[in-house]
């Protein structure tokens, strides 16, 4: 469906301001409302996929869904189910481009009666806030998975994201940082995690032949258990701590275990060499497998008995832990960043709700004990934990669940007009 612009442009804003109360004649629910999302592009990435999933959810609710941004492979998918794409260069801080986008959006507000604008990046938020400053339109913003360095420049560039009528944070970890840095009232923030493709990461799609083939490729004997450590080889991802934990596990009798490191191993060859050297010094080099990037991560996770994410610093996302649970695998991870939010474990949750273990970063003893505990589960307990992990992942991280949560944000804003 083509988008027609009104010949009567609205007055241009002179700067970023708080969003005023919208008009009282707007829809009281999503049915009949028009939602415009702004993304850098409709690339097949996390932001593009989220925007398309939100658009589909909006259309099912009777709303009109428009996405503005650069071209990408998801444009066809969006249009196929009735969504609308508006070509626009949104991810820019060029003052002339921002001014042009502001005028463009003001025309769109007037001509298409936009009810909510949702900016998925800071540059888009700047244009959206300028366009809606004197318009009866709500602005929603989404913060990235990790805040950039706390410099004056970065704080200035990211500040538009803090000015939405409702601000979406991908984790409580990020929301706390947002509140501290930008003094955002807590009641304007909603925490909604990033989506994981739970259809692709599903144990029902994996067959034993694929697992067996991967085990052979890794050189893992049939009787050996697998501790899988996903992620690029880098000091901050904690693989060295896993090597030290592996030594402790083997010294205490866990000998039929292969420690498989899956992830890019070419970016930091010196660190790769140091991992192999440490394993050789510990006498466990025959149990270590550094297999590089894996194209079939669902099968890799399905082959694991336990998945360990031993991060020393906050990762960009907690995706590895979420994907492992989607595959019904127990997870051992650390207390850094958003990782503790992505696993159910005591003391935050009861023992009978456990989906994994959380340990202090850099503590090889705790990491070894937690990994041994996961490997020691009997078949019935392991099956029950796996089922809980899958259920938790579907509830928290499935694209439909995340889109429904964002839909709830839109609905709550429109409900203010009742």
One Martini backbone bead per residue (centre of mass of N, CA, C, O) as a GRO file, in nm:
protein
  418
    1UNK     BB    1   0.094   0.038   0.025
    2UNK     BB    2   0.070   0.356  -0.034
    3UNK     BB    3   0.202   0.668   0.073
    4UNK     BB    4   0.033   0.963   0.149
    5UNK     BB    5   0.079   1.309   0.146
    6UNK     BB    6   0.026   1.596   0.286
    7UNK     BB    7   0.009   1.943   0.184
    8UNK     BB    8  -0.001   2.001   0.514
    9UNK     BB    9   0.228   2.109   0.704
   10UNK     BB   10   0.372   2.109   0.994
   11UNK     BB   11   0.525   2.252   1.231
   12UNK     BB   12   0.843   2.303   1.329
   13UNK     BB   13   1.067   2.208   1.540
   14UNK     BB   14   1.332   2.339   1.775
   15UNK     BB   15   1.340   2.067   1.951
   16UNK     BB   16   1.380   1.876   2.223
   17UNK     BB   17   1.082   1.736   2.371
   18UNK     BB   18   0.828   1.673   2.537
   19UNK     BB   19   0.545   1.496   2.519
   20UNK     BB   20   0.239   1.566   2.464
   21UNK     BB   21  -0.083   1.550   2.487
   22UNK     BB   22  -0.292   1.392   2.313
   23UNK     BB   23  -0.550   1.368   2.146
   24UNK     BB   24  -0.901   1.292   2.210
   25UNK     BB   25  -0.967   1.150   1.903
   26UNK     BB   26  -0.825   0.905   1.945
   27UNK     BB   27  -0.768   0.599   1.985
   28UNK     BB   28  -0.833   0.353   2.256
   29UNK     BB   29  -0.697   0.150   2.062
   30UNK     BB   30  -0.541  -0.033   1.822
   31UNK     BB   31  -0.788  -0.020   1.675
   32UNK     BB   32  -0.715   0.211   1.414
   33UNK     BB   33  -0.431   0.251   1.453
   34UNK     BB   34  -0.108   0.423   1.395
   35UNK     BB   35   0.216   0.275   1.343
   36UNK     BB   36   0.553   0.403   1.362
   37UNK     BB   37   0.853   0.269   1.261
   38UNK     BB   38   1.213   0.318   1.331
   39UNK     BB   39   1.486   0.213   1.127
   40UNK     BB   40   1.775   0.169   0.973
   41UNK     BB   41   1.671  -0.124   0.863
   42UNK     BB   42   1.549  -0.422   0.678
   43UNK     BB   43   1.729  -0.618   0.802
   44UNK     BB   44   1.849  -0.945   0.900
   45UNK     BB   45   1.802  -0.851   1.211
   46UNK     BB   46   1.706  -0.781   1.521
   47UNK     BB   47   1.557  -0.515   1.452
   48UNK     BB   48   1.409  -0.600   1.195
   49UNK     BB   49   1.260  -0.845   1.314
   50UNK     BB   50   1.110  -0.694   1.538
   51UNK     BB   51   0.951  -0.497   1.359
   52UNK     BB   52   0.798  -0.714   1.197
   53UNK     BB   53   0.663  -0.856   1.438
   54UNK     BB   54   0.511  -0.608   1.537
   55UNK     BB   55   0.350  -0.557   1.281
   56UNK     BB   56   0.194  -0.822   1.287
   57UNK     BB   57   0.060  -0.776   1.564
   58UNK     BB   58  -0.089  -0.515   1.483
   59UNK     BB   59  -0.263  -0.630   1.254
   60UNK     BB   60  -0.415  -0.836   1.437
   61UNK     BB   61  -0.532  -0.574   1.610
   62UNK     BB   62  -0.615  -0.349   1.375
   63UNK     BB   63  -0.368  -0.208   1.283
   64UNK     BB   64  -0.134   0.013   1.152
   65UNK     BB   65   0.179  -0.068   0.971
   66UNK     BB   66   0.483   0.122   0.981
   67UNK     BB   67   0.809   0.131   0.815
   68UNK     BB   68   1.105   0.318   0.864
   69UNK     BB   69   1.379   0.288   0.623
   70UNK     BB   70   1.587   0.094   0.498
   71UNK     BB   71   1.666  -0.138   0.306
   72UNK     BB   72   1.569  -0.498   0.274
   73UNK     BB   73   1.480  -0.837   0.303
   74UNK     BB   74   1.209  -0.759   0.488
   75UNK     BB   75   1.014  -0.608   0.300
   76UNK     BB   76   0.861  -0.845   0.171
   77UNK     BB   77   0.745  -0.959   0.434
   78UNK     BB   78   0.589  -0.711   0.522
   79UNK     BB   79   0.406  -0.688   0.265
   80UNK     BB   80   0.278  -0.976   0.263
   81UNK     BB   81   0.101  -0.898   0.549
   82UNK     BB   82   0.041  -0.557   0.519
   83UNK     BB   83   0.274  -0.389   0.544
   84UNK     BB   84   0.463  -0.078   0.557
   85UNK     BB   85   0.705   0.096   0.351
   86UNK     BB   86   0.944   0.366   0.428
   87UNK     BB   87   1.175   0.531   0.275
   88UNK     BB   88   1.459   0.602   0.501
   89UNK     BB   89   1.713   0.798   0.653
   90UNK     BB   90   1.755   0.744   1.000
   91UNK     BB   91   2.079   0.679   1.048
   92UNK     BB   92   2.140   1.006   1.138
   93UNK     BB   93   2.332   1.327   1.224
   94UNK     BB   94   2.267   1.499   0.999
   95UNK     BB   95   2.117   1.798   1.005
   96UNK     BB   96   1.978   1.796   0.727
   97UNK     BB   97   1.850   1.516   0.754
   98UNK     BB   98   1.693   1.567   1.013
   99UNK     BB   99   1.522   1.796   0.898
  100UNK     BB  100   1.397   1.632   0.670
  101UNK     BB  101   1.268   1.414   0.849
  102UNK     BB  102   1.090   1.598   1.013
  103UNK     BB  103   0.913   1.697   0.779
  104UNK     BB  104   0.825   1.422   0.683
  105UNK     BB  105   0.682   1.339   0.951
  106UNK     BB  106   0.482   1.574   0.966
  107UNK     BB  107   0.332   1.494   0.709
  108UNK     BB  108   0.256   1.212   0.806
  109UNK     BB  109   0.087   1.293   1.047
  110UNK     BB  110  -0.123   1.460   0.886
  111UNK     BB  111  -0.195   1.235   0.659
  112UNK     BB  112  -0.198   0.951   0.864
  113UNK     BB  113  -0.249   0.964   1.164
  114UNK     BB  114  -0.040   0.933   1.382
  115UNK     BB  115  -0.001   0.786   1.714
  116UNK     BB  116   0.283   0.624   1.692
  117UNK     BB  117   0.634   0.645   1.761
  118UNK     BB  118   0.909   0.409   1.694
  119UNK     BB  119   1.239   0.423   1.804
  120UNK     BB  120   1.540   0.211   1.739
  121UNK     BB  121   1.716   0.481   1.734
  122UNK     BB  122   1.869   0.775   1.802
  123UNK     BB  123   1.839   0.924   1.532
  124UNK     BB  124   1.535   0.871   1.502
  125UNK     BB  125   1.450   1.006   1.769
  126UNK     BB  126   1.520   1.293   1.694
  127UNK     BB  127   1.315   1.324   1.463
  128UNK     BB  128   1.062   1.239   1.621
  129UNK     BB  129   1.072   1.461   1.840
  130UNK     BB  130   1.063   1.701   1.651
  131UNK     BB  131   0.786   1.619   1.513
  132UNK     BB  132   0.617   1.580   1.810
  133UNK     BB  133   0.638   1.835   2.000
  134UNK     BB  134   0.354   1.969   1.842
  135UNK     BB  135   0.215   1.683   1.864
  136UNK     BB  136  -0.044   1.428   1.902
  137UNK     BB  137   0.219   1.222   1.973
  138UNK     BB  138   0.369   0.935   2.047
  139UNK     BB  139   0.692   0.833   2.190
  140UNK     BB  140   0.899   0.554   2.128
  141UNK     BB  141   1.185   0.390   2.280
  142UNK     BB  142   1.497   0.203   2.211
  143UNK     BB  143   1.743   0.052   2.363
  144UNK     BB  144   2.025  -0.084   2.369
  145UNK     BB  145   2.198  -0.356   2.503
  146UNK     BB  146   2.438  -0.138   2.527
  147UNK     BB  147   2.593   0.109   2.662
  148UNK     BB  148   2.788   0.342   2.598
  149UNK     BB  149   3.017   0.530   2.670
  150UNK     BB  150   3.057   0.782   2.932
  151UNK     BB  151   3.038   1.031   2.727
  152UNK     BB  152   2.954   1.328   2.606
  153UNK     BB  153   2.892   1.237   2.319
  154UNK     BB  154   2.724   0.978   2.376
  155UNK     BB  155   2.513   1.113   2.554
  156UNK     BB  156   2.408   1.301   2.335
  157UNK     BB  157   2.335   1.088   2.112
  158UNK     BB  158   2.141   0.911   2.319
  159UNK     BB  159   1.927   1.102   2.453
  160UNK     BB  160   1.663   1.067   2.281
  161UNK     BB  161   1.594   0.784   2.416
  162UNK     BB  162   1.508   0.935   2.702
  163UNK     BB  163   1.232   1.105   2.570
  164UNK     BB  164   1.016   0.918   2.580
  165UNK     BB  165   0.710   0.829   2.689
  166UNK     BB  166   0.842   0.545   2.626
  167UNK     BB  167   1.092   0.316   2.753
  168UNK     BB  168   1.292   0.058   2.616
  169UNK     BB  169   1.445  -0.216   2.776
  170UNK     BB  170   1.640  -0.519   2.756
  171UNK     BB  171   1.709  -0.460   3.068
  172UNK     BB  172   1.772  -0.397   3.395
  173UNK     BB  173   2.065  -0.321   3.360
  174UNK     BB  174   2.008  -0.091   3.154
  175UNK     BB  175   1.797   0.069   3.314
  176UNK     BB  176   1.982   0.156   3.544
  177UNK     BB  177   2.179   0.313   3.362
  178UNK     BB  178   1.970   0.510   3.250
  179UNK     BB  179   1.883   0.640   3.515
  180UNK     BB  180   2.166   0.743   3.596
  181UNK     BB  181   2.236   0.908   3.330
  182UNK     BB  182   1.920   1.042   3.260
  183UNK     BB  183   1.694   1.055   3.476
  184UNK     BB  184   1.474   0.841   3.448
  185UNK     BB  185   1.176   0.757   3.512
  186UNK     BB  186   1.073   0.446   3.599
  187UNK     BB  187   0.768   0.473   3.476
  188UNK     BB  188   0.897   0.497   3.163
  189UNK     BB  189   1.000   0.201   3.196
  190UNK     BB  190   1.042  -0.095   2.989
  191UNK     BB  191   1.109  -0.438   3.015
  192UNK     BB  192   1.236  -0.597   2.709
  193UNK     BB  193   1.352  -0.850   2.560
  194UNK     BB  194   1.514  -1.008   2.335
  195UNK     BB  195   1.477  -1.197   2.070
  196UNK     BB  196   1.431  -1.546   1.991
  197UNK     BB  197   1.447  -1.814   1.767
  198UNK     BB  198   1.231  -2.063   1.872
  199UNK     BB  199   1.195  -2.220   1.605
  200UNK     BB  200   1.492  -2.285   1.546
  201UNK     BB  201   1.524  -2.320   1.865
  202UNK     BB  202   1.436  -2.655   1.855
  203UNK     BB  203   1.427  -2.983   1.958
  204UNK     BB  204   1.220  -3.095   1.735
  205UNK     BB  205   1.437  -3.036   1.482
  206UNK     BB  206   1.628  -3.254   1.602
  207UNK     BB  207   1.845  -3.510   1.513
  208UNK     BB  208   2.062  -3.767   1.582
  209UNK     BB  209   2.237  -3.748   1.325
  210UNK     BB  210   2.334  -3.457   1.359
  211UNK     BB  211   2.470  -3.497   1.630
  212UNK     BB  212   2.664  -3.727   1.549
  213UNK     BB  213   2.815  -3.564   1.329
  214UNK     BB  214   2.921  -3.343   1.519
  215UNK     BB  215   3.078  -3.521   1.714
  216UNK     BB  216   3.272  -3.630   1.500
  217UNK     BB  217   3.387  -3.352   1.412
  218UNK     BB  218   3.493  -3.305   1.721
  219UNK     BB  219   3.600  -3.578   1.855
  220UNK     BB  220   3.360  -3.727   2.011
  221UNK     BB  221   3.292  -3.971   2.204
  222UNK     BB  222   3.014  -4.155   2.286
  223UNK     BB  223   3.079  -4.147   2.618
  224UNK     BB  224   3.084  -3.841   2.610
  225UNK     BB  225   3.051  -3.545   2.746
  226UNK     BB  226   2.916  -3.201   2.702
  227UNK     BB  227   3.079  -2.886   2.722
  228UNK     BB  228   2.945  -2.582   2.617
  229UNK     BB  229   3.121  -2.286   2.470
  230UNK     BB  230   2.994  -2.001   2.365
  231UNK     BB  231   3.185  -1.790   2.165
  232UNK     BB  232   3.415  -1.577   2.124
  233UNK     BB  233   3.748  -1.561   2.142
  234UNK     BB  234   3.791  -1.397   2.459
  235UNK     BB  235   3.877  -1.279   2.760
  236UNK     BB  236   3.579  -1.163   2.839
  237UNK     BB  237   3.444  -1.466   2.795
  238UNK     BB  238   3.604  -1.686   2.993
  239UNK     BB  239   3.766  -1.945   2.886
  240UNK     BB  240   3.996  -1.967   3.094
  241UNK     BB  241   3.814  -2.040   3.333
  242UNK     BB  242   3.716  -2.306   3.207
  243UNK     BB  243   3.988  -2.446   3.207
  244UNK     BB  244   4.024  -2.435   3.515
  245UNK     BB  245   3.760  -2.588   3.577
  246UNK     BB  246   3.833  -2.847   3.425
  247UNK     BB  247   4.063  -2.931   3.608
  248UNK     BB  248   3.887  -2.967   3.863
  249UNK     BB  249   3.696  -3.179   3.747
  250UNK     BB  250   3.908  -3.395   3.678
  251UNK     BB  251   4.032  -3.415   3.969
  252UNK     BB  252   3.715  -3.510   4.062
  253UNK     BB  253   3.630  -3.731   3.806
  254UNK     BB  254   3.573  -3.568   3.526
  255UNK     BB  255   3.677  -3.748   3.239
  256UNK     BB  256   3.410  -3.783   3.035
  257UNK     BB  257   3.486  -3.483   2.907
  258UNK     BB  258   3.400  -3.233   2.674
  259UNK     BB  259   3.545  -2.914   2.577
  260UNK     BB  260   3.348  -2.694   2.380
  261UNK     BB  261   3.453  -2.436   2.160
  262UNK     BB  262   3.219  -2.203   2.018
  263UNK     BB  263   3.373  -1.990   1.782
  264UNK     BB  264   3.558  -1.743   1.701
  265UNK     BB  265   3.929  -1.822   1.644
  266UNK     BB  266   4.076  -1.576   1.456
  267UNK     BB  267   4.088  -1.286   1.596
  268UNK     BB  268   4.265  -1.439   1.854
  269UNK     BB  269   4.540  -1.628   1.842
  270UNK     BB  270   4.679  -1.580   2.117
  271UNK     BB  271   4.442  -1.681   2.293
  272UNK     BB  272   4.421  -1.960   2.175
  273UNK     BB  273   4.706  -2.047   2.256
  274UNK     BB  274   4.668  -2.001   2.565
  275UNK     BB  275   4.453  -2.217   2.604
  276UNK     BB  276   4.619  -2.459   2.511
  277UNK     BB  277   4.851  -2.420   2.710
  278UNK     BB  278   4.684  -2.446   2.970
  279UNK     BB  279   4.571  -2.729   2.913
  280UNK     BB  280   4.848  -2.865   2.899
  281UNK     BB  281   4.940  -2.792   3.189
  282UNK     BB  282   4.676  -2.952   3.309
  283UNK     BB  283   4.626  -3.220   3.130
  284UNK     BB  284   4.351  -3.139   2.914
  285UNK     BB  285   4.393  -3.121   2.595
  286UNK     BB  286   4.224  -3.386   2.507
  287UNK     BB  287   3.939  -3.232   2.602
  288UNK     BB  288   3.983  -3.006   2.400
  289UNK     BB  289   3.762  -2.798   2.185
  290UNK     BB  290   3.838  -2.597   1.897
  291UNK     BB  291   3.586  -2.527   1.635
  292UNK     BB  292   3.463  -2.269   1.588
  293UNK     BB  293   3.244  -2.189   1.373
  294UNK     BB  294   2.884  -2.250   1.370
  295UNK     BB  295   2.609  -2.302   1.153
  296UNK     BB  296   2.468  -2.519   1.377
  297UNK     BB  297   2.359  -2.426   1.675
  298UNK     BB  298   2.120  -2.606   1.752
  299UNK     BB  299   2.287  -2.871   1.742
  300UNK     BB  300   2.510  -2.791   1.935
  301UNK     BB  301   2.319  -2.760   2.178
  302UNK     BB  302   2.193  -3.048   2.161
  303UNK     BB  303   2.479  -3.191   2.220
  304UNK     BB  304   2.462  -3.083   2.495
  305UNK     BB  305   2.461  -3.108   2.853
  306UNK     BB  306   2.604  -2.821   2.888
  307UNK     BB  307   2.591  -2.460   2.914
  308UNK     BB  308   2.860  -2.218   2.904
  309UNK     BB  309   2.875  -1.864   3.034
  310UNK     BB  310   3.191  -1.710   3.139
  311UNK     BB  311   3.165  -1.414   3.177
  312UNK     BB  312   3.342  -1.104   3.273
  313UNK     BB  313   3.162  -0.932   3.086
  314UNK     BB  314   2.928  -0.761   2.946
  315UNK     BB  315   2.735  -0.852   2.712
  316UNK     BB  316   2.553  -0.755   2.452
  317UNK     BB  317   2.408  -1.031   2.506
  318UNK     BB  318   2.195  -1.320   2.622
  319UNK     BB  319   2.157  -1.525   2.382
  320UNK     BB  320   2.301  -1.791   2.457
  321UNK     BB  321   2.121  -1.860   2.703
  322UNK     BB  322   1.848  -1.851   2.554
  323UNK     BB  323   1.909  -2.066   2.336
  324UNK     BB  324   1.970  -2.300   2.526
  325UNK     BB  325   1.685  -2.306   2.657
  326UNK     BB  326   1.529  -2.350   2.394
  327UNK     BB  327   1.690  -2.642   2.382
  328UNK     BB  328   1.682  -2.762   2.684
  329UNK     BB  329   1.935  -2.640   2.841
  330UNK     BB  330   2.155  -2.609   3.071
  331UNK     BB  331   2.286  -2.324   3.259
  332UNK     BB  332   2.605  -2.156   3.294
  333UNK     BB  333   2.666  -1.846   3.465
  334UNK     BB  334   2.699  -1.504   3.529
  335UNK     BB  335   2.680  -1.180   3.717
  336UNK     BB  336   2.679  -1.028   3.441
  337UNK     BB  337   2.478  -0.811   3.357
  338UNK     BB  338   2.198  -0.981   3.204
  339UNK     BB  339   2.238  -1.286   3.266
  340UNK     BB  340   2.066  -1.336   3.534
  341UNK     BB  341   1.787  -1.273   3.381
  342UNK     BB  342   1.818  -1.544   3.174
  343UNK     BB  343   1.801  -1.713   3.451
  344UNK     BB  344   1.686  -1.970   3.659
  345UNK     BB  345   1.780  -1.908   4.006
  346UNK     BB  346   1.907  -1.925   4.287
  347UNK     BB  347   1.742  -1.698   4.494
  348UNK     BB  348   1.525  -1.586   4.288
  349UNK     BB  349   1.451  -1.893   4.268
  350UNK     BB  350   1.332  -2.179   4.296
  351UNK     BB  351   1.448  -2.492   4.265
  352UNK     BB  352   1.189  -2.597   4.090
  353UNK     BB  353   1.272  -2.348   3.864
  354UNK     BB  354   1.523  -2.434   3.747
  355UNK     BB  355   1.766  -2.363   3.453
  356UNK     BB  356   2.028  -2.292   3.634
  357UNK     BB  357   2.349  -2.128   3.689
  358UNK     BB  358   2.508  -1.884   3.916
  359UNK     BB  359   2.822  -1.712   3.902
  360UNK     BB  360   3.113  -1.584   3.959
  361UNK     BB  361   3.336  -1.411   3.804
  362UNK     BB  362   3.640  -1.595   3.781
  363UNK     BB  363   3.528  -1.861   3.935
  364UNK     BB  364   3.636  -2.179   3.907
  365UNK     BB  365   3.503  -2.329   4.141
  366UNK     BB  366   3.207  -2.252   4.086
  367UNK     BB  367   3.201  -2.346   3.792
  368UNK     BB  368   3.263  -2.642   3.850
  369UNK     BB  369   3.028  -2.708   4.043
  370UNK     BB  370   2.796  -2.631   3.851
  371UNK     BB  371   2.869  -2.824   3.618
  372UNK     BB  372   2.853  -3.083   3.782
  373UNK     BB  373   2.558  -3.053   3.868
  374UNK     BB  374   2.444  -3.069   3.580
  375UNK     BB  375   2.573  -3.354   3.511
  376UNK     BB  376   2.430  -3.505   3.774
  377UNK     BB  377   2.170  -3.534   3.656
  378UNK     BB  378   1.912  -3.704   3.621
  379UNK     BB  379   1.700  -3.784   3.375
  380UNK     BB  380   1.439  -3.665   3.501
  381UNK     BB  381   1.552  -3.391   3.595
  382UNK     BB  382   1.667  -3.302   3.320
  383UNK     BB  383   1.397  -3.305   3.169
  384UNK     BB  384   1.252  -3.098   3.349
  385UNK     BB  385   1.452  -2.867   3.308
  386UNK     BB  386   1.429  -2.852   2.999
  387UNK     BB  387   1.127  -2.782   2.994
  388UNK     BB  388   1.153  -2.518   3.153
  389UNK     BB  389   1.350  -2.376   2.966
  390UNK     BB  390   1.167  -2.372   2.719
  391UNK     BB  391   0.929  -2.223   2.848
  392UNK     BB  392   1.085  -1.971   2.928
  393UNK     BB  393   1.179  -1.890   2.643
  394UNK     BB  394   0.898  -1.858   2.519
  395UNK     BB  395   0.796  -1.642   2.722
  396UNK     BB  396   1.049  -1.429   2.696
  397UNK     BB  397   1.189  -1.469   2.370
  398UNK     BB  398   0.981  -1.481   2.180
  399UNK     BB  399   0.868  -1.293   1.927
  400UNK     BB  400   0.569  -1.288   2.019
  401UNK     BB  401   0.615  -1.200   2.314
  402UNK     BB  402   0.767  -0.938   2.256
  403UNK     BB  403   0.548  -0.808   2.077
  404UNK     BB  404   0.325  -0.812   2.295
  405UNK     BB  405   0.472  -0.627   2.494
  406UNK     BB  406   0.482  -0.382   2.302
  407UNK     BB  407   0.184  -0.365   2.258
  408UNK     BB  408   0.127  -0.290   2.557
  409UNK     BB  409   0.260  -0.015   2.540
  410UNK     BB  410   0.074   0.109   2.333
  411UNK     BB  411  -0.194   0.061   2.483
  412UNK     BB  412  -0.125   0.230   2.738
  413UNK     BB  413  -0.108   0.499   2.588
  414UNK     BB  414  -0.395   0.505   2.463
  415UNK     BB  415  -0.545   0.481   2.744
  416UNK     BB  416  -0.504   0.782   2.835
  417UNK     BB  417  -0.759   0.889   2.650
  418UNK     BB  418  -1.015   0.792   2.829
   0.00000   0.00000   0.00000
